[in-house]
Amino acid sequence: MTIRRYVRDGTVLAGKGFGTATAVNAIRRAVRQGNISFAVKNLQESQRLDVLAGEVYGDSSMWWVIAAASDIGWGLQVPPGTFLRIPTDLSEIGDLVS
């Protein structure tokens, strides 16, 4: 199963560019509606979303899943003390975005 952050849009650069981040919106909506399971973690000083994603999912490139579930716009601007919602089952995410 491939979890994609962006969906290609044929109208963007004649189909050669990426479209909107529909996956992010789907994850945020599912969290609000209680449709995905997640753990809550308080981000500590010097912790980063990519490192956390590597620890949790075995893939640091999945940082955006944590950011989306936590309603964070950009992973590098997360201050210590931020409460993160970390989806615990990536298959639930895959069902939303594939």
C-alpha positions as CSV (number, residue, x, y, z in Angstrom):
1,M,0.0,0.0,0.0
2,T,1.3,3.4,-0.9
3,I,0.3,6.4,1.1
4,R,0.6,9.5,-1.0
5,R,0.6,13.1,0.3
6,Y,-0.3,14.7,-3.0
7,V,-2.7,13.7,-5.8
8,R,-1.7,14.5,-9.4
9,D,-3.9,17.0,-11.1
10,G,-4.1,17.0,-14.8
11,T,-4.7,20.7,-14.9
12,V,-1.4,21.5,-13.1
13,L,1.5,21.9,-15.5
14,A,-0.3,19.7,-18.1
15,G,-0.3,16.8,-15.7
16,K,3.4,17.0,-14.9
17,G,2.9,18.8,-11.6
18,F,1.3,17.8,-8.4
19,G,-2.1,19.0,-7.3
20,T,-3.5,19.6,-3.8
21,A,-2.7,17.9,-0.6
22,T,-6.0,16.1,-0.4
23,A,-4.5,13.5,1.9
24,V,-3.8,16.2,4.6
25,N,-7.4,17.4,4.5
26,A,-8.7,13.8,4.7
27,I,-6.6,13.0,7.7
28,R,-7.6,16.2,9.5
29,R,-11.3,15.5,8.8
30,A,-10.9,11.9,10.1
31,V,-9.3,13.0,13.3
32,R,-12.1,15.5,13.9
33,Q,-14.7,12.9,13.3
34,G,-13.0,10.2,15.4
35,N,-12.5,7.9,12.5
36,I,-8.8,7.1,13.1
37,S,-7.0,5.9,16.2
38,F,-4.1,7.9,17.5
39,A,-1.8,8.4,20.5
40,V,-1.1,11.7,22.0
41,K,2.4,12.9,22.7
42,N,3.8,16.1,24.1
43,L,6.7,17.2,21.9
44,Q,9.9,17.7,23.9
45,E,12.8,20.1,23.3
46,S,14.9,19.1,20.3
47,Q,12.4,16.5,19.1
48,R,11.5,16.6,15.4
49,L,8.6,15.2,13.5
50,D,10.7,13.4,11.0
51,V,12.7,11.6,13.7
52,L,9.5,10.7,15.5
53,A,8.0,9.3,12.4
54,G,11.1,7.2,11.8
55,E,10.8,5.8,15.3
56,V,7.0,5.2,15.1
57,Y,6.6,4.2,11.5
58,G,10.1,3.1,10.5
59,D,10.0,5.8,7.8
60,S,11.0,9.4,8.5
61,S,9.3,10.7,5.3
62,M,5.9,10.0,7.0
63,W,6.3,13.1,9.2
64,W,3.5,14.8,7.3
65,V,1.0,12.2,8.6
66,I,1.7,13.3,12.2
67,A,1.6,17.0,11.1
68,A,-1.7,16.5,9.4
69,A,-3.3,14.6,12.3
70,S,-2.0,17.3,14.7
71,D,-3.2,20.2,12.5
72,I,0.3,21.5,12.0
73,G,1.2,23.3,8.8
74,W,4.9,22.8,8.5
75,G,6.9,20.3,10.6
76,L,9.9,22.5,11.2
77,Q,7.9,25.1,13.1
78,V,6.6,22.9,15.9
79,P,7.6,24.3,19.3
80,P,8.3,22.1,22.4
81,G,5.1,21.5,24.4
82,T,3.0,21.0,21.3
83,F,0.6,18.1,21.8
84,L,0.8,15.7,18.8
85,R,-1.8,13.3,17.6
86,I,0.1,10.3,16.2
87,P,-2.0,7.9,14.1
88,T,-1.3,4.4,15.4
89,D,-2.5,2.4,12.4
90,L,-1.1,3.5,9.0
91,S,-3.6,1.2,7.2
92,E,-6.4,3.6,8.4
93,I,-4.5,6.4,6.8
94,G,-4.0,4.4,3.6
95,D,-7.7,3.7,3.5
96,L,-8.3,7.5,3.6
97,V,-5.8,8.6,0.9
98,S,-5.4,5.8,-1.5
